[in-house]
Amino acid sequence: MKVSALKVNEVVESVKGNSAVVVLSGGQDSVTCLGLALRNFKTVRAVGFVYGQKHEVEIHCAKRICEEHGVPFTVFSIPVR
């Protein structure tokens, strides 16, 4: 999976006013939050995190869901030692 090099402040700066940033794992709870954000905010962006979790399939699902709904999705990689 290609991980975006965008910095957190660039994501935050891209949404202002009637906007939301959703932390999206691809699981049911965060996808529900994405749906609520899409219903209630004009501009929505989503962010996800790859941190060495055992199953990254949810991040792939999150990416697909965002593509289907036209939501920009940025994935940040967190190094694990």
C-alpha positions in Angstrom: 0.0 0.0 0.0 1.3 3.4 -0.9 1.4 5.7 2.1 0.9 9.5 1.6 3.7 11.8 2.7 1.2 14.6 3.7 1.8 16.1 7.1 -1.0 16.2 9.6 -1.2 20.0 9.5 -1.7 19.9 5.7 -4.8 17.7 6.2 -6.1 19.9 9.0 -5.5 23.1 6.9 -7.4 21.6 4.0 -10.7 21.5 5.9 -12.1 24.7 7.3 -15.5 26.0 8.3 -18.3 23.5 7.7 -15.8 20.7 7.5 -14.8 17.4 9.2 -11.8 15.1 9.4 -12.7 11.5 10.2 -10.3 9.0 11.6 -11.2 6.0 9.5 -10.0 2.5 10.3 -12.4 0.8 7.9 -14.4 -0.9 10.7 -18.1 -0.5 11.3 -17.8 2.3 13.9 -15.6 4.6 11.9 -17.5 4.0 8.7 -20.7 5.0 10.5 -18.9 8.2 11.7 -17.9 8.9 8.0 -21.5 8.5 7.0 -22.6 11.0 9.7 -19.9 13.4 8.6 -21.0 13.2 5.0 -24.5 13.9 6.0 -23.7 16.9 8.2 -20.7 18.6 6.8 -20.0 20.2 3.5 -16.3 19.1 3.3 -15.1 15.8 4.6 -11.6 14.2 4.6 -10.6 11.0 6.2 -7.3 9.8 7.7 -6.1 6.4 8.6 -3.0 5.0 10.4 -0.8 2.0 9.6 1.1 1.1 12.7 2.1 -2.5 12.2 -1.4 -3.9 13.0 -1.8 -7.6 12.3 -4.6 -7.0 9.8 -4.4 -4.1 7.3 -7.4 -5.3 5.4 -9.6 -2.6 7.1 -7.3 0.2 5.8 -7.9 -1.2 2.3 -11.6 -1.2 2.9 -11.5 2.3 4.2 -9.7 3.4 1.0 -12.3 1.8 -1.2 -15.2 3.3 0.8 -13.6 6.8 0.5 -13.1 6.3 -3.3 -16.8 5.3 -3.6 -17.9 8.4 -1.8 -15.4 10.9 -3.2 -13.7 11.5 0.1 -10.0 12.2 0.1 -8.2 9.6 2.3 -4.7 10.1 3.7 -2.8 7.2 5.4 -0.1 7.9 7.9 2.5 5.4 8.7 3.6 5.2 12.4 6.9 3.5 12.9 6.8 0.7 15.5 10.0 -0.3 17.2 
